[in-house]
Amino acid sequence: MATLFVMQGRDRGKRFELGDLPLSMGRESGNRAQLQDNEVSRRHAEVRKVDGGFVLFDLGSSNGTFVNAQQVSEHKLSTGDRLQLGRTMMVFSDDDSGSLNSLVHEVNIVTHTADDGGSRIVRSVRPDEAAGDLSAGGSAESPWLARARSNLQIMYRTALAVSHTLDIDQLLQRILEMIFEWVEADRGCVMMIDHETGELTPIASRNRRGVKVDERLAISRTILDFVMDHKEGVLTSDARDDSRWDATDGSIVTLGVREAICVPLQGRYGIVGVIYIDTYTPPGKSLERRIGNRFSEEHLKLMVAIGHQAALAVEDTSYYSAMVQAERLAAMGQTIATLSHHIKNILQGIRGGSFLIEEGLRVTDNDVVRKGWRIVEKNQERISNLVMDMLTFSKQREPDPVAADMNECVSDVVELMQTRAHEAEVELLFHPFEGLPLLMADPDLLHRAILNVVTNAIDACEKQPGGKVEVSVTYLPSEKLLRIAVADNGEGIQPDDIKKIFSVFESRKGARGTGLGLPVSQKILREHGGDVRVESTVGAGSTFYLEIPAHLPDASKTSNTLFSPPEMPQ
């Protein structure tokens, strides 16, 4: 389906689907794509279906509608087009455009055969080796070829740098370092456009090692404005005498700029910033003898190419950040919707129980009061379990291991669930492991993990005649493993569902399930260095295996803790 994905602006991360057209965009709530942008008109633009394609129409907006940095009143959209409304930038994508022909059925990957021509691998190169190979030239190599090889190496290193990080600050600092290795500049700076204000903001700067610059780097507005307005890089070999700069503007002379290169960070959709380098002449020394120029047109061309590579990386990172934001918004929406549904059901149960209590008190019928109170208690337990599961799942915490009796921990869970099992007419049995030593574990966390699995097992047997749940503990000292098995003879789990049961909010229990129990149990077991396995047969039942490493406590610490003599009074 065709979509508009917001990459910049207050609505970054939102996705508007173009299934039901026309799609109006603007500040007013009546727009299907409402944008939180003060520079967008109330009804700014609209996308309509025309002759099988998607066409963008400006609706007489105050600040105009732009596609790929060009103002338009009407424009047929293509995949990749960038729409700019105020400070909001969106990218158009049409998955059904069919512009790319699939070659899946036209390519065969064949195994080795006797008549394959004897093909063999003769050389392999790692990415880090390739840059070194590019710089290796012979002594008889021509100067032109040597420069070409050097330029290719710079571009290759730039490509590696932009592909190895999603941290924009780190990336731009690394690019400045490479530029300083290659060109003899005294000062350099990378500036990015602030999408809120539209102004250039310094992100990374550097001075050549050994060059003393007493003041902060001050960049001439004249040069920056020229690059931004003309969208092209500039080289000045003598900035004070360059005819492109305003003769009445003394900033270049007063700033001590002798040579300068400034190039735009030009990406797919526009300029995202600039790279600036210059040579510095301290005030009072401008009349000293001239030194040969350090910058050349070759430097300028390569700087423009580097700026383009950096801009593409910045755009990719912005797109990635917007995608992450979109996923977070979607996850948050799903979480709120699911939890609201469960809490609503619990509140309805509490309201029903309260009504019974009120009626029982009105007619002085204690049986009705008890029935209502049991309903309230049951729903109080449900909301308590929901809150505990939410807290356990959301917190990243390290277990607090102590010397624990795991037979006792599992026994506590079974004893706690006996009433629930009795109400569901399910037989709940426990088989402890005889001679189980104390093991290092967090019994509180494991209690929660075992409780969730046992609860699910009882629920699975509730509709089964002769329902039975058996919980057993097994200690495998040779494997240094503790295994807790929870087996039921319920209806079993479909093979396709086994892959989903540990996903958050996946539940097959309808209104009774929250979809948090098994993910929480898995999380707790993995925090202990273990995991949860499941074996299930449809119509016969399921067995869940909760396994953790069996670590024995330090004998000296245990003995000191358990048998330390009482402190004698002074």
C-alpha positions as CSV (number, residue, x, y, z in Angstrom):
1,M,0.0,0.0,0.0
2,A,1.2,3.5,-0.8
3,T,2.2,5.5,2.3
4,L,3.5,8.9,3.5
5,F,6.2,8.4,6.2
6,V,7.1,11.4,8.4
7,M,10.9,11.7,8.7
8,Q,11.2,15.2,10.1
9,G,9.0,17.3,12.3
10,R,6.9,16.9,15.5
11,D,5.0,14.0,13.9
12,R,8.2,12.1,13.1
13,G,7.6,8.4,13.0
14,K,3.9,8.6,11.9
15,R,2.8,6.7,8.8
16,F,-0.2,7.8,6.8
17,E,-1.7,5.1,4.5
18,L,-3.2,6.2,1.1
19,G,-5.8,3.5,0.9
20,D,-8.8,5.7,1.3
21,L,-8.4,8.8,-0.9
22,P,-8.4,11.8,-1.0
23,L,-6.0,12.3,1.9
24,S,-6.0,15.8,3.2
25,M,-3.1,17.2,5.2
26,G,-3.1,20.2,7.5
27,R,-3.3,21.6,11.0
28,E,-7.0,21.1,11.5
29,S,-8.4,18.0,13.2
30,G,-10.6,17.4,10.2
31,N,-7.6,16.4,8.1
32,R,-7.0,12.7,7.9
33,A,-3.2,13.6,8.1
34,Q,-3.3,16.2,10.9
35,L,0.2,17.7,11.3
36,Q,1.5,19.4,14.5
37,D,3.3,22.1,12.7
38,N,2.6,25.9,13.1
39,E,4.0,26.6,9.6
40,V,1.4,24.2,8.0
41,S,-1.9,25.8,6.9
42,R,-5.2,24.5,8.3
43,R,-5.9,22.7,5.0
44,H,-2.5,22.6,3.3
45,A,-2.4,19.9,0.6
46,E,-4.2,16.8,-0.6
47,V,-3.3,13.6,-2.3
48,R,-5.8,12.3,-4.9
49,K,-5.9,9.3,-7.2
50,V,-5.7,10.4,-10.8
51,D,-5.4,8.0,-13.8
52,G,-4.2,5.2,-11.5
53,G,-1.4,7.3,-9.9
54,F,-1.1,9.5,-6.8
55,V,-1.2,13.2,-7.4
56,L,-0.4,15.9,-4.8
57,F,-2.3,19.1,-4.9
58,D,-1.5,22.3,-3.0
59,L,-4.7,23.8,-1.5
60,G,-3.6,27.4,-1.6
61,S,-1.3,27.1,1.5
62,S,0.4,30.1,2.9
63,N,4.0,28.7,2.9
64,G,3.7,26.5,-0.2
65,T,4.1,22.8,-0.9
66,F,7.4,21.4,-2.0
67,V,8.4,18.1,-3.6
68,N,12.1,17.4,-3.8
69,A,12.9,21.0,-2.8
70,Q,10.8,22.4,-5.7
71,Q,7.6,24.3,-5.0
72,V,4.6,22.7,-6.7
73,S,0.9,23.3,-7.1
74,E,0.3,19.9,-8.6
75,H,2.7,16.9,-8.8
76,K,2.4,13.2,-9.7
77,L,4.2,11.3,-6.9
78,S,6.8,8.6,-7.4
79,T,8.4,6.3,-4.8
80,G,11.1,8.2,-2.9
81,D,9.6,11.7,-3.4
82,R,10.2,14.0,-0.5
83,L,7.2,16.2,0.5
84,Q,7.9,19.3,2.5
85,L,5.0,21.1,4.3
86,G,6.2,23.8,6.7
87,R,8.9,22.1,8.8
88,T,7.4,18.6,8.2
89,M,9.1,16.3,5.7
90,M,7.5,13.2,4.5
91,V,8.7,10.5,2.1
92,F,6.3,8.9,-0.4
93,S,6.4,5.1,-1.0
94,D,4.3,3.0,-3.2
95,D,4.9,-0.7,-2.7
96,D,2.4,-1.7,-5.5
97,S,4.1,0.5,-8.1
98,G,5.6,-2.5,-9.8
99,S,8.6,-0.4,-11.0
100,L,11.0,-3.2,-10.2
101,N,10.8,-6.5,-11.9
102,S,11.4,-9.5,-9.7
103,L,14.2,-11.8,-10.8
104,V,13.6,-14.5,-8.3
105,H,12.6,-17.0,-10.9
106,E,15.4,-16.0,-13.3
107,V,18.4,-16.8,-11.1
108,N,19.5,-20.3,-10.2
109,I,22.1,-21.1,-7.6
110,V,23.7,-24.4,-8.7
111,T,25.9,-26.9,-6.8
112,H,29.4,-27.9,-7.9
113,T,29.4,-30.1,-11.0
114,A,32.1,-31.8,-13.0
115,D,31.5,-29.6,-16.0
116,D,31.4,-26.2,-14.3
117,G,34.6,-25.1,-16.0
118,G,36.8,-25.6,-12.9
119,S,35.7,-22.3,-11.3
120,R,37.6,-21.7,-8.0
121,I,38.2,-18.8,-5.6
122,V,41.6,-17.3,-6.5
123,R,41.6,-14.3,-4.1
124,S,39.6,-12.9,-1.2
125,V,39.8,-9.5,0.4
126,R,38.4,-8.3,3.7
127,P,37.0,-4.7,3.9
128,D,39.9,-3.5,6.1
129,E,42.4,-4.9,3.6
130,A,40.9,-3.2,0.6
131,A,41.9,0.3,1.8
132,G,45.5,-0.8,2.2
133,D,45.5,-2.4,-1.3
134,L,44.3,0.9,-2.8
135,S,47.2,2.8,-1.4
136,A,49.9,0.4,-2.7
137,G,51.4,1.9,-5.8
138,G,54.6,1.2,-7.6
139,S,57.6,3.5,-7.6
140,A,57.2,4.1,-11.4
141,E,53.5,5.1,-11.1
142,S,52.6,8.4,-12.8
143,P,51.6,11.3,-10.5
144,W,48.1,11.4,-12.0
145,L,47.6,7.7,-11.2
146,A,49.0,8.2,-7.7
147,R,46.6,11.1,-7.1
148,A,43.7,9.0,-8.5
149,R,44.6,6.1,-6.3
150,S,44.8,8.4,-3.2
151,N,41.4,9.9,-4.0
152,L,39.9,6.5,-4.4
153,Q,41.3,5.4,-1.0
154,I,39.8,8.5,0.7
155,M,36.4,7.8,-0.8
156,Y,36.6,4.1,0.2
157,R,37.6,5.0,3.8
158,T,34.7,7.5,3.8
159,A,32.3,4.8,2.7
160,L,33.6,2.5,5.4
161,A,33.2,5.2,8.0
162,V,29.6,6.0,7.1
163,S,28.6,2.3,7.2
164,H,30.1,1.5,10.6
165,T,28.1,3.8,12.8
166,L,24.6,5.3,13.4
167,D,26.0,7.9,15.7
168,I,26.0,11.2,13.7
169,D,28.3,13.1,16.0
170,Q,30.9,10.2,15.9
171,L,30.6,9.9,12.2
172,L,31.1,13.6,11.4
173,Q,34.1,13.8,13.8
174,R,35.7,10.8,12.0
175,I,35.1,12.4,8.6
176,L,36.8,15.6,9.9
177,E,39.8,13.5,11.1
178,M,40.1,11.9,7.6
179,I,40.0,15.3,5.9
180,F,42.8,16.6,8.1
181,E,44.9,13.6,7.3
182,W,44.5,14.4,3.6
183,V,44.5,18.2,3.3
184,E,46.7,20.7,5.2
185,A,43.9,22.7,6.8
186,D,44.3,24.6,10.0
187,R,40.7,24.6,11.2
188,G,37.5,22.7,10.3
189,C,33.9,22.4,11.3
190,V,30.8,20.5,10.4
191,M,27.4,22.3,10.8
192,M,24.0,20.7,10.6
193,I,20.6,22.4,9.9
194,D,18.4,22.5,12.9
195,H,15.0,21.4,11.6
196,E,13.2,23.4,14.3
197,T,14.9,26.8,13.5
198,G,16.3,26.2,10.1
199,E,19.7,27.6,11.3
200,L,23.1,26.0,11.0
201,T,24.3,24.5,14.2
202,P,28.0,23.3,14.8
203,I,28.2,19.6,15.5
204,A,31.9,18.8,15.2
205,S,35.1,20.9,15.0
206,R,38.8,20.4,14.8
207,N,42.1,22.3,14.7
208,R,45.3,21.0,13.2
209,R,47.6,19.6,15.8
210,G,50.4,22.1,16.6
211,V,48.5,25.1,15.2
212,K,47.7,27.5,18.0
213,V,44.3,29.3,17.5
214,D,43.7,31.6,20.4
215,E,40.0,32.3,19.7
216,R,37.0,30.1,19.0
217,L,36.4,29.2,15.4
218,A,34.4,32.0,13.8
219,I,33.0,31.2,10.3
220,S,32.2,33.9,7.8
221,R,28.4,34.3,7.2
222,T,29.3,35.4,3.6
223,I,30.7,32.0,2.7
224,L,28.0,30.0,4.4
225,D,25.2,32.0,2.8
226,F,26.8,31.5,-0.7
227,V,27.0,27.7,-0.2
228,M,23.5,27.4,1.1
229,D,22.0,29.7,-1.5
230,H,23.8,28.3,-4.5
231,K,23.9,24.7,-3.3
232,E,27.5,24.2,-4.4
233,G,30.9,23.9,-2.9
234,V,33.3,26.8,-3.0
235,L,37.1,27.2,-2.9
236,T,38.8,30.5,-2.3
237,S,42.6,30.6,-2.7
238,D,42.7,34.2,-1.3
239,A,39.5,34.9,0.5
240,R,40.4,38.6,1.0
241,D,40.6,39.2,-2.7
242,D,37.8,36.8,-3.9
243,S,35.3,38.7,-6.2
244,R,32.5,36.5,-5.1
245,W,32.4,38.0,-1.6
246,D,31.0,41.4,-0.8
247,A,33.9,43.9,-0.7
248,T,32.2,45.8,2.1
249,D,32.0,42.6,4.2
250,G,35.1,42.7,6.4
251,S,34.4,39.4,8.2
252,I,36.7,37.4,6.0
253,V,39.7,39.6,6.6
254,T,39.0,40.2,10.3
255,L,38.6,36.5,10.9
256,G,42.0,35.8,9.5
257,V,40.8,33.5,6.7
258,R,43.3,33.2,3.8
259,E,42.0,30.0,2.1
260,A,38.8,28.2,2.6
261,I,36.7,25.3,1.3
262,C,33.0,25.1,2.2
263,V,30.8,22.3,0.7
264,P,27.2,21.4,1.2
265,L,26.1,18.1,2.8
266,Q,23.9,17.4,-0.2
267,G,21.8,14.3,0.3
268,R,18.9,12.7,-1.7
269,Y,16.4,15.2,-0.6
270,G,18.3,18.4,0.0
271,I,21.1,20.1,2.0
272,V,21.4,18.8,5.6
273,G,24.5,20.9,6.6
274,V,27.9,22.0,5.5
275,I,31.6,21.1,5.9
276,Y,34.0,24.0,6.3
277,I,37.8,24.1,6.4
278,D,40.2,27.0,6.1
279,T,43.8,28.1,6.7
280,Y,44.3,30.7,9.5
281,T,46.4,33.8,9.5
282,P,46.7,35.3,13.0
283,P,45.8,39.0,13.2
284,G,48.8,41.2,12.7
285,K,50.7,38.8,10.5
286,S,48.8,39.3,7.3
287,L,51.6,41.3,5.7
288,E,54.2,38.6,6.0
289,R,55.4,36.9,2.9
290,R,52.9,34.8,1.0
291,I,53.0,31.1,1.4
292,G,52.0,28.7,-1.4
293,N,48.3,27.7,-1.6
294,R,47.4,24.6,0.2
295,F,44.0,24.0,-1.3
296,S,43.3,23.0,-5.0
297,E,40.2,22.3,-7.2
298,E,41.0,18.6,-6.7
299,H,40.5,19.1,-2.9
300,L,37.2,20.9,-3.6
301,K,35.8,18.1,-5.8
302,L,36.8,15.4,-3.4
303,M,35.3,17.4,-0.5
304,V,32.0,17.7,-2.4
305,A,32.0,13.9,-2.8
306,I,32.8,13.3,0.8
307,G,30.0,15.8,1.8
308,H,27.5,13.8,-0.3
309,Q,28.5,10.5,1.3
310,A,28.2,12.1,4.8
311,A,24.8,13.6,3.9
312,L,23.5,10.2,2.7
313,A,24.6,8.7,6.0
314,V,22.8,11.5,8.0
315,E,19.6,10.9,6.0
316,D,19.8,7.1,6.5
317,T,20.3,7.6,10.3
318,S,17.4,10.1,10.4
319,Y,15.2,7.6,8.5
320,Y,16.3,4.8,10.9
321,S,15.5,7.0,13.9
322,A,12.1,7.8,12.5
323,M,11.5,4.1,11.9
324,V,12.5,3.3,15.5
325,Q,10.2,6.1,16.7
326,A,7.3,4.6,14.6
327,E,7.9,1.2,16.1
328,R,7.9,2.6,19.6
329,L,4.6,4.5,18.9
330,A,3.1,1.3,17.5
331,A,4.2,-0.8,20.5
332,M,3.0,1.9,22.9
333,G,-0.4,2.0,21.2
334,Q,-0.7,-1.8,21.3
335,T,0.4,-1.9,24.9
336,I,-2.1,0.8,25.9
337,A,-5.0,-0.9,24.0
338,T,-4.3,-4.3,25.4
339,L,-3.8,-3.2,29.0
340,S,-6.9,-1.0,28.8
341,H,-8.9,-4.0,27.6
342,H,-7.7,-6.2,30.5
343,I,-8.2,-3.6,33.1
344,K,-11.7,-2.8,31.8
345,N,-12.6,-6.5,32.2
346,I,-11.2,-6.6,35.7
347,L,-13.1,-3.5,36.7
348,Q,-16.3,-5.0,35.3
349,G,-15.7,-8.0,37.5
350,I,-15.1,-5.9,40.6
351,R,-18.2,-3.8,39.7
352,G,-20.3,-7.0,39.5
353,G,-19.0,-8.3,42.8
354,S,-19.6,-5.0,44.5
355,F,-23.2,-5.1,43.2
356,L,-23.7,-8.5,44.7
357,I,-22.3,-7.4,48.1
358,E,-24.6,-4.3,48.0
359,E,-27.6,-6.5,47.3
360,G,-26.7,-9.0,49.9
361,L,-26.3,-6.3,52.5
362,R,-29.7,-4.8,51.5
363,V,-31.6,-8.0,51.9
364,T,-29.3,-9.3,54.7
365,D,-28.2,-12.4,52.8
366,N,-24.7,-13.4,53.8
367,D,-24.4,-16.0,51.1
368,V,-24.8,-13.4,48.4
369,V,-22.3,-11.1,50.2
370,R,-19.7,-13.9,50.3
371,K,-20.3,-14.7,46.6
372,G,-19.8,-11.1,45.7
373,W,-16.7,-10.8,47.9
374,R,-15.1,-13.9,46.3
375,I,-15.6,-12.2,42.9
376,V,-14.0,-9.0,44.1
377,E,-11.1,-11.0,45.6
378,K,-10.6,-12.9,42.4
379,N,-10.4,-9.7,40.4
380,Q,-8.1,-8.1,42.9
381,E,-5.7,-11.0,42.4
382,R,-6.0,-10.6,38.6
383,I,-5.1,-6.9,38.7
384,S,-2.3,-7.6,41.2
385,N,-0.8,-10.3,38.9
386,L,-1.1,-8.0,35.9
387,V,0.8,-5.2,37.7
388,M,3.5,-7.6,38.9
389,D,3.9,-9.0,35.4
390,M,4.1,-5.5,33.9
391,L,6.8,-4.5,36.4
392,T,8.8,-7.7,36.0
393,F,8.7,-7.5,32.2
394,S,9.5,-3.8,32.0
395,K,12.5,-3.8,34.4
396,Q,15.9,-5.0,33.4
397,R,17.2,-6.4,36.6
398,E,19.9,-8.8,37.8
399,P,18.7,-11.7,40.0
400,D,19.7,-11.6,43.6
401,P,20.9,-15.2,44.2
402,V,20.7,-16.7,47.7
403,A,21.1,-20.3,48.9
404,A,17.5,-21.4,48.2
405,D,15.5,-24.6,48.7
406,M,13.9,-25.0,45.3
407,N,11.7,-27.8,46.5
408,E,10.2,-25.4,48.9
409,C,9.9,-22.6,46.3
410,V,7.9,-24.9,44.0
411,S,5.9,-26.3,46.8
412,D,4.8,-22.8,47.8
413,V,3.5,-22.2,44.3
414,V,1.6,-25.5,44.2
415,E,0.0,-24.9,47.7
416,L,-1.0,-21.4,46.6
417,M,-2.7,-22.7,43.4
418,Q,-4.6,-25.6,45.1
419,T,-7.7,-23.4,45.6
420,R,-7.7,-22.3,42.0
421,A,-7.2,-25.9,40.8
422,H,-10.1,-27.1,43.0
423,E,-12.4,-24.4,41.6
424,A,-11.4,-25.5,38.1
425,E,-11.9,-29.2,39.0
426,V,-8.2,-29.9,38.2
427,E,-6.0,-32.3,40.1
428,L,-2.7,-30.5,41.0
429,L,0.2,-32.8,42.1
430,F,3.7,-32.0,43.2
431,H,6.8,-34.4,43.0
432,P,9.8,-32.9,44.8
433,F,13.3,-34.1,44.2
434,E,14.7,-36.1,47.2
435,G,18.0,-34.9,48.5
436,L,18.0,-31.7,46.5
437,P,20.8,-29.4,47.9
438,L,20.5,-25.7,48.4
439,L,21.1,-23.9,45.1
440,M,22.0,-20.3,44.3
441,A,18.9,-18.6,42.8
442,D,16.5,-15.7,43.3
443,P,13.5,-17.5,44.8
444,D,11.1,-14.5,44.6
445,L,11.7,-14.1,40.8
446,L,11.5,-17.9,40.2
447,H,8.3,-18.1,42.3
448,R,6.7,-15.6,39.8
449,A,8.0,-17.6,36.8
450,I,6.7,-20.9,38.1
451,L,3.4,-19.4,39.2
452,N,2.6,-18.1,35.7
453,V,3.3,-21.5,34.0
454,V,1.3,-23.4,36.6
455,T,-1.6,-21.0,36.2
456,N,-1.6,-21.5,32.5
457,A,-1.5,-25.3,32.9
458,I,-4.6,-25.2,35.2
459,D,-6.5,-23.0,32.8
460,A,-5.6,-25.4,29.9
461,C,-7.2,-28.3,31.8
462,E,-10.3,-26.5,33.1
463,K,-12.6,-27.8,30.3
464,Q,-11.0,-31.2,30.3
465,P,-12.7,-34.1,32.2
466,G,-10.2,-35.6,34.6
467,G,-7.9,-32.6,34.2
468,K,-4.5,-33.0,35.9
469,V,-1.4,-30.9,36.3
470,E,1.8,-32.4,37.6
471,V,4.7,-30.3,38.8
472,S,8.1,-32.0,39.3
473,V,11.6,-31.0,40.2
474,T,14.7,-32.7,38.8
475,Y,18.3,-32.1,39.7
476,L,21.0,-33.1,37.2
477,P,24.4,-32.6,38.9
478,S,26.4,-34.1,36.0
479,E,24.9,-31.3,33.7
480,K,24.8,-28.7,36.5
481,L,21.1,-28.2,35.7
482,L,17.9,-27.8,37.7
483,R,14.7,-28.6,35.7
484,I,11.2,-27.9,36.8
485,A,8.6,-29.6,34.7
486,V,4.9,-28.5,34.5
487,A,2.8,-31.1,32.6
488,D,-0.9,-31.0,31.9
489,N,-3.4,-33.1,30.0
490,G,-5.2,-30.2,28.5
491,E,-6.1,-29.5,24.9
492,G,-2.5,-28.9,23.8
493,I,-1.0,-26.2,21.7
494,Q,-1.1,-25.9,17.9
495,P,2.3,-26.2,16.3
496,D,2.0,-22.7,14.7
497,D,1.1,-21.2,18.0
498,I,4.1,-22.6,19.9
499,K,6.3,-20.0,18.1
500,K,4.0,-17.2,19.3
501,I,3.2,-18.1,22.9
502,F,6.3,-16.3,24.3
503,S,5.5,-13.1,22.4
504,V,4.1,-10.2,24.5
505,F,0.3,-9.9,24.5
506,E,-0.2,-13.3,22.7
507,S,-2.8,-15.2,24.5
508,R,-5.2,-18.0,23.7
509,K,-7.3,-17.6,26.9
510,G,-9.6,-14.8,25.6
511,A,-10.5,-12.2,28.2
512,R,-8.8,-14.2,31.0
513,G,-5.3,-13.9,29.6
514,T,-3.0,-10.9,29.5
515,G,-0.4,-12.3,27.2
516,L,2.3,-11.4,29.7
517,G,2.7,-14.6,31.8
518,L,4.9,-16.7,29.6
519,P,7.1,-13.8,28.3
520,V,7.7,-12.8,32.0
521,S,8.6,-16.4,32.9
522,Q,11.0,-16.7,29.9
523,K,12.6,-13.4,30.8
524,I,13.2,-14.4,34.5
525,L,14.6,-17.8,33.4
526,R,17.0,-16.1,30.9
527,E,18.1,-13.6,33.6
528,H,19.2,-16.7,35.6
529,G,21.1,-18.0,32.5
530,G,18.4,-20.6,31.7
531,D,15.4,-20.8,29.5
532,V,11.9,-22.3,29.0
533,R,11.1,-25.2,26.6
534,V,7.7,-26.6,25.7
535,E,6.6,-29.9,24.2
536,S,3.0,-30.2,23.2
537,T,0.6,-32.6,21.5
538,V,-2.8,-31.4,20.4
539,G,-5.5,-33.2,22.3
540,A,-3.0,-34.8,24.7
541,G,-1.5,-31.9,26.7
542,S,1.7,-29.9,27.1
543,T,4.8,-30.0,29.2
544,F,6.8,-26.8,30.0
545,Y,10.4,-27.3,31.2
546,L,11.9,-24.4,33.2
547,E,15.7,-24.9,33.4
548,I,18.4,-22.9,35.1
549,P,22.1,-23.6,35.9
550,A,22.5,-25.4,39.2
551,H,25.1,-23.4,41.1
552,L,25.9,-24.7,44.6
553,P,26.6,-22.1,47.3
554,D,30.1,-21.4,48.5
555,A,30.5,-23.8,51.4
556,S,32.6,-21.4,53.5
557,K,30.1,-18.5,53.1
558,T,27.1,-20.8,53.7
559,S,28.7,-22.3,56.9
560,N,29.6,-18.8,58.2
561,T,26.1,-17.6,57.5
562,L,24.2,-20.6,58.9
563,F,26.4,-21.5,61.9
564,S,28.2,-18.4,63.0
565,P,28.2,-18.4,66.9
566,P,26.4,-15.6,68.7
567,E,28.4,-12.6,69.5
568,M,29.5,-12.6,73.2
569,P,28.6,-9.6,75.3
570,Q,31.5,-7.4,76.3
